[in-house]
């Protein structure tokens, strides 16, 4: 999971409490602890009685009749042999690392016997309903509310469901149908097939990696081998806007919902195809799926729309939520960063995962201790493949590593990574989760360098992941406490020592030691900063009522503002004769990235109700930052093997 809040842009939007959560481009993107749908078995405690193994749980979801943004769901029960049965909606889904309680969106759950009589239903907790006289149970019905309507844009994972893991119900326009939001499971009946029929208006088309078994344009039927497979297959209903292409035998679907029609699937497909082709080339023989869907939902940023930006990964799909207002260049860049991370989850945890993931308990989850691998190595690959395949420069790659080091340094560097992973649902470990994308990636980098050095450049961490994938694979989980020994046996004692000291242990990683092996050194440089943002502190905000861009009062302003005599409370109306407001604030921010020191600039403002024009020269704020540079030519061969091998 990379639960990534798109800080670079959201900071400037009118959600004041959101600003403290959104920093730089934090790639906290969600992956689902991906189950390999058809092959994976479920938790042994949830095994189904022999008499029930050939039955189905039949689900009907009605998208034709939507009232008050609520959808009716009907679940036909299998044959139940006990006097009572409990129906559960997930508390947590794989990869979200938060207790989201999806049952809070369920209303008016009723149970009926075979004669149509109501059975007694008792709500046990927010996610569970106990049904009496269960031997006579025929079906249950309930209403589902969507989560997008209630997002506040504050602490995602605490109060709000992260948007890519949530649901949207907008009649006739868009239904973001993350299946865990709509469909639950009966105790001890998770391992039998699910047959889901969704009726919908003909104008809506369902984007998914599942195969529709109904040929009509107003109903879709999907069959999955078990509940876990259903959960891992999101569907997005909207007016058809999609493209498909094939990369090395894998069919790729790109589907887009853009409220205004500003963005189309066709407009972003060339970059997606280039990137995913490069990823497949980088992965080589690892090929875990034959179809992959990218479902992109673009938020209008209205009060009742999604505000948690990023993506949720599944074995054969990624759901992505980003703001529609983003300029295309930034949108494509974000999509490349987001989807590249998510796509690499086909390696881990899809092909390499522990029993905690294989037998995931949706209402009492036990977490694996190896987030350094599931998220960290995945994030490392998302950057490494780009330099490996020539999509970014060596300088770009080093800058990304420097940024990760800077962000990781702000976290608890002495906390055991395996301990944090195991306890990630509770504090103080929960607040350190974001470090899986910073230090976790750096762990992957160090392991890569060690393996390259010991093998004289012939092998790296990708080779290790290929071997682990062969050893285990989608249907064979490993024991959490045995992984380090297995990795050591497949590599070198030095790798095992690193894992014990710096991943399971509490010793901070001496990065300089590993950079020296490939001839890279750290230095301090002055670099131009963002005129509108310093770290977590924005210099501007937006009045949500007027859409005006306002310089935040009562803070120390950087040289850009002082040189032009811009003051707190000033309303920025135009820059260089181009008007700006909330509607095109991203254009202003994007264009500011190209400003040069001492260039002429004019800023039209309103101060105390009076309009005026300020003229002057651009003075950029400068920040001292650590930079990485290749300096030792004697290590060039190993460095080339690391970056290009």
Secondary structure as UniProt FT lines:
FT   STRAND          2..3
FT   HELIX           7..10
FT   TURN            11..12
FT   HELIX           16..21
FT   TURN            24..25
FT   STRAND          29..31
FT   TURN            37..39
FT   HELIX           44..46
FT   HELIX           50..52
FT   TURN            53..54
FT   STRAND          56..67
FT   TURN            68..69
FT   STRAND          70..76
FT   STRAND          85..88
FT   TURN            94..95
FT   HELIX           102..105
FT   STRAND          106..113
FT   TURN            114..115
FT   STRAND          118..119
FT   STRAND          121..125
FT   TURN            126..127
FT   STRAND          128..131
FT   HELIX           134..136
FT   STRAND          137..145
FT   HELIX           148..150
FT   TURN            157..159
FT   HELIX           163..165
FT   STRAND          167..170
FT   TURN            171..173
FT   STRAND          174..177
FT   HELIX           179..182
FT   STRAND          185..186
FT   TURN            187..188
FT   STRAND          193..199
FT   TURN            202..203
FT   STRAND          205..207
FT   STRAND          219..224
FT   HELIX           227..231
FT   STRAND          235..238
FT   STRAND          242..247
FT   TURN            248..249
FT   STRAND          250..258
FT   TURN            259..260
FT   HELIX           265..283
FT   TURN            284..285
FT   STRAND          291..299
FT   TURN            303..304
FT   STRAND          310..314
FT   TURN            315..316
FT   STRAND          317..323
FT   TURN            324..325
FT   HELIX           328..343
FT   HELIX           344..346
FT   TURN            347..351
FT   HELIX           355..358
FT   HELIX           372..377
FT   HELIX           378..388
FT   TURN            389..390
FT   HELIX           394..408
FT   TURN            409..410
FT   TURN            413..414
FT   HELIX           417..422
FT   TURN            423..425
FT   TURN            427..429
FT   HELIX           430..437
FT   HELIX           439..454
FT   TURN            455..457
FT   HELIX           461..471
FT   TURN            474..475
FT   HELIX           480..482
FT   HELIX           483..490
FT   HELIX           493..498
FT   HELIX           499..503
FT   HELIX           511..517
FT   TURN            518..519
FT   STRAND          520..528
FT   TURN            531..532
FT   STRAND          533..534
FT   TURN            535..536
FT   STRAND          537..538
FT   STRAND          540..542
FT   TURN            544..546
FT   STRAND          549..551
FT   HELIX           559..564
FT   TURN            568..569
FT   STRAND          571..575
FT   TURN            576..577
FT   STRAND          578..579
FT   HELIX           582..584
FT   HELIX           585..592
FT   TURN            593..594
FT   TURN            597..598
FT   STRAND          600..607
FT   TURN            608..609
FT   STRAND          610..617
FT   STRAND          622..630
FT   HELIX           633..635
FT   HELIX           636..644
//
